[in-house]
Amino acid sequence: MPELPYVEANRQYLIDQGIVGNKITGYQILFQPAFKTPIPNLSNIIDRVIRSIERLGKFIVLDLNGYYLVFHLRMSGQLTLVKNTNAPHPHLRNIFQLEEDRSIWFVDQRKFGEIWITNDISIFENKLSPDPLGEHFTLDWLVKSTISRRKTIKSLLLEQNIVAGMGNIFADEVLFLAGLLPTRKPADLSELQYHNLYECVVRVLSDATETMVNIKPLPKPDQKSGNFKSMLYLPRTRDGCCTNCESHINSTVISQRTTYFCPECQI
């Protein structure tokens, strides 16, 4: 699933393509199940100007000055800008037409992506933590939102109201760099371990975002490309070896997700 760094790269790509200030002139529904708000709501976005493109966790938000067009890429979604003369993509699901003979394509091979049209963005904001790349995501926030919880630290990192935008791969990266086993419980962490955990959340997401934003053209969202794998510290294979101590990497399942860790470097 695309995590915060990829979603931010897709957002920045749209900004770089110069669509802010463009007007939405129409739409074409090719896959209706992607829409999570009533289809008649689409009429509210016609002739509205894209005022800005924001990111809330893993959501991409087009601010239409009173309404919001919200996308969640899920497993394989991607937003691209094309000329209307382009041949259709085999996984093209929905189209939002702009001025100047251009369109935003919502491409989604696995069809899990979601789209909303709303005039109340708070319904998304209220479910998310402060952005981990922003100033309001603090050590104090991380401690207060997890210290009394009984779940594993890996499970908690995946909760979007604790670390908005975090996903399975980068949660493993954070815990590897912090030297913490994914099965640890918050109450067992020392003050120093919490501080390291916070620093690693910010570092991992910041570094990965900077790398992803600078990959041109926009990479595919499957996160299997060489560029993506090269930014990872932790090998994601059962026969892989730790980049620190060369011990074999172990795996387990936490919160229904395969979790990789080094049994020597993480305690």
Buried (B, 14 or more C-beta within 10 A) or exposed (E): BBBBBBBBBBBBBBEEBEBBEBBBBEBEEEBEEBBEBEEEBBEBBEEBEBBEBBBBBBBBBBBBEEBBBBBBBBBBBBBBBBEEEEEEBEBBBBBBBBEEEBBBBBBBBEBBBBBBBBEEBEEBEEEBBBBBBEEEBEBEBBBEBBEEBEBBBBBBBBBBEBBBBBBBBBBBBBBBBBBBBBBBBBEEBEEEBBBBBBBBBBBBBBBBBEBBBEBEEBBBBBBEEEEBEEBBBBBBEEEBEBBBEEEBBBBEEBBEBEBBBBEEBBE
